[in-house]
């Protein structure tokens, strides 16, 4: 996982990241939007999700493939579905932060 943006105190506990209270466009417009579309569809199985993502031209991230319930054939539990949405929002936020930092470093 990429390093977390630093909070006002400069310290973020290990395994935590600092994210905005109100989701950013990066958080709600990427993978999480594709997950929500999948949840509105008939086939809510992991295979249905993976097929849906690939039809959109999105390769499922490794963390999603590694999720235990995503290796089964049944519909993932509500807790897992919420966790997937949460994780996708954080991953997309961090990716946007890294991209912005990379862009800024190339300008200097």
C-alpha positions in Angstrom: 0.0 0.0 0.0 1.3 3.5 -0.8 2.3 5.8 2.0 -0.5 7.7 3.6 -0.9 11.5 3.3 0.2 13.0 6.6 -2.3 14.5 9.0 -2.0 17.8 10.9 0.0 16.1 13.6 2.2 14.5 11.0 1.4 11.0 12.3 -0.9 8.4 10.8 -0.9 5.1 12.6 0.5 2.1 10.7 -2.1 0.5 8.4 -4.2 3.7 8.3 -4.6 6.4 5.7 -5.9 9.9 5.9 -8.9 10.5 3.5 -11.4 13.3 3.2 -14.7 13.2 5.1 -16.6 14.0 1.9 -15.7 11.6 -0.9 -13.8 13.1 -3.8 -14.6 12.5 -7.4 -11.7 10.1 -7.6 -13.3 8.1 -4.8 -16.7 7.7 -6.3 -16.1 7.7 -10.0 -13.6 4.8 -10.4 -13.8 1.2 -9.4 -16.5 1.8 -6.8 -18.8 3.1 -9.5 -18.3 -0.1 -11.4 -18.9 -2.1 -8.2 -22.2 -0.3 -7.7 -23.3 -0.9 -11.3 -22.5 -4.6 -10.7 -24.7 -4.6 -7.6 -27.6 -3.2 -9.6 -27.3 -6.2 -12.0 -28.8 -9.6 -11.8 -25.6 -11.7 -11.5 -24.1 -10.6 -8.1 -21.6 -13.5 -8.0 -17.8 -12.9 -8.1 -17.7 -14.3 -11.6 -20.4 -11.8 -12.6 -18.4 -9.0 -11.2 -15.2 -10.1 -12.9 -17.0 -10.5 -16.2 -18.6 -7.1 -15.8 -15.3 -5.4 -15.0 -13.6 -7.0 -18.0 -16.4 -6.0 -20.3 -15.8 -2.4 -19.1 -12.1 -2.8 -19.9 -11.1 -2.9 -16.2 -8.8 -5.7 -15.0 -9.9 -6.6 -11.4 -7.2 -5.5 -8.9 -5.3 -8.2 -7.1 -6.7 -7.2 -3.7 -10.2 -7.9 -5.1 -9.2 -11.3 -6.5 -7.6 -12.2 -3.2 -10.7 -11.5 -1.1 -11.8 -14.9 0.2 -15.5 -14.5 -0.7 -14.6 -13.5 -4.2 -13.1 -16.9 -4.8 -16.5 -18.6 -4.3 -19.5 -19.0 -6.5 -22.2 -17.5 -4.3 -23.2 -13.9 -3.7 -20.8 -12.2 -1.3 -22.1 -11.3 2.1 -23.3 -7.7 2.7 -20.2 -7.1 4.9 -17.9 -8.2 2.1 -19.8 -6.0 -0.4 -19.5 -3.0 1.9 -15.8 -3.8 2.4 -15.2 -3.9 -1.3 -16.8 -0.5 -1.8 -14.8 1.0 1.1 -11.5 -0.5 -0.2 -12.1 0.6 -3.8 -12.8 4.2 -2.6 -9.5 4.3 -0.6 -7.5 2.6 -3.3 -8.7 5.1 -5.9 -8.1 8.0 -3.6 -4.5 6.9 -2.9 -3.9 6.3 -6.6 -5.1 9.9 -7.4 -2.8 11.3 -4.7 0.2 9.4 -6.1 -0.6 10.5 -9.6 -0.9 14.2 -8.5 2.4 13.9 -6.5 4.1 12.4 -9.6 2.8 15.1 -11.8 4.0 17.8 -9.4 7.5 16.2 -9.2 7.7 16.2 -13.0 7.0 19.9 -13.1 9.8 20.8 -10.7 
